[in-house]
Amino acid sequence: MKIFLISTAAIKANSDAEHEMTLKYYVTEDIIMGAAPLYGVRIVKSSAYGEEENEIRRVFSNRANAEKFIDVLCRCTVTPMSLNDVAEEYILDMVLTA
């Protein structure tokens, strides 16, 4: 699996450094022998409390669609905890509007 950093966001809840967090959004690429690559996304959240991450893999057939999804994640400041719910709604919307 390959991982590509696409965007980083630093977020402050208030002036207290303890409540700062950094979100990093990645595109993942899985190459399966004899097939075209499949793409997914990974979010890593870093804060004073440690690191949290989540990913969905092999959902997009091209990198451009994965990056388009990451744009949505960045605009909405999606964290690892809510990635699965947001991805489910996004993919459902893609299927219903296709």
C-alpha positions in Angstrom: 0.0 0.0 0.0 1.2 3.5 -0.8 0.1 6.6 1.1 0.1 10.2 -0.2 -0.3 13.2 2.1 -2.9 15.5 0.5 -3.7 18.1 3.2 -3.0 19.1 6.8 -5.1 21.2 9.1 -4.2 22.7 12.5 -7.2 23.4 14.7 -7.4 25.2 17.9 -10.5 24.9 20.1 -9.4 27.9 22.2 -6.2 29.6 23.2 -5.2 26.6 25.3 -2.5 24.5 23.7 -4.0 21.4 25.3 -7.0 21.5 23.0 -5.0 21.9 19.7 -5.1 19.1 17.1 -3.6 18.5 13.7 -5.5 16.6 11.1 -3.7 15.0 8.2 -5.6 13.7 5.2 -4.0 11.0 3.0 -4.9 9.1 -0.2 -4.1 5.4 0.0 -3.4 3.3 -3.1 -3.6 -0.5 -3.1 -2.2 -2.4 -6.0 -3.5 -5.9 -6.5 -1.6 -8.1 -9.0 -3.3 -8.2 -12.3 -5.8 -5.4 -11.5 -6.0 -1.6 -11.6 -5.1 0.2 -8.4 -7.8 1.0 -5.9 -7.8 4.2 -3.7 -9.0 5.1 -0.3 -8.5 7.7 2.4 -6.8 7.9 5.8 -7.2 10.6 8.4 -4.7 10.9 11.3 -5.5 13.2 14.2 -2.7 14.3 16.6 -3.2 16.1 19.8 -1.8 16.4 23.4 -3.8 13.2 24.1 -2.1 11.1 21.5 -2.8 10.0 18.0 -5.9 8.6 16.4 -6.4 7.3 12.9 -9.0 5.7 10.7 -9.1 4.7 7.0 -11.3 3.3 4.3 -9.5 1.4 1.6 -10.2 0.3 -1.9 -13.4 2.4 -2.4 -12.4 4.5 -5.4 -11.3 3.3 -8.8 -9.2 6.5 -9.5 -7.1 8.8 -7.5 -9.0 11.9 -8.6 -12.2 10.7 -6.9 -10.4 9.9 -3.7 -8.9 13.5 -3.7 -12.3 15.0 -4.4 -13.6 13.1 -1.3 -10.6 14.4 0.7 -11.6 18.0 -0.3 -15.0 17.3 1.3 -13.4 15.9 4.4 -11.1 18.9 4.8 -13.8 21.5 4.3 -15.9 19.8 7.0 -12.9 19.1 9.3 -13.8 15.4 9.5 -12.0 13.5 12.2 -11.1 9.8 12.2 -14.0 9.1 14.5 -16.6 10.3 12.0 -14.9 9.1 8.8 -17.0 6.0 8.4 -20.3 7.8 8.7 -19.3 10.6 6.3 -17.9 8.0 3.8 -21.1 6.0 3.9 -23.2 9.1 3.2 -20.9 10.3 0.5 -20.8 7.0 -1.3 -24.5 6.5 -1.0 -25.0 10.0 -2.5 -22.6 9.1 -5.4 -24.6 6.0 -6.2 -28.0 7.6 -6.0 -27.0 10.6 -8.2 -25.2 8.5 -10.8 
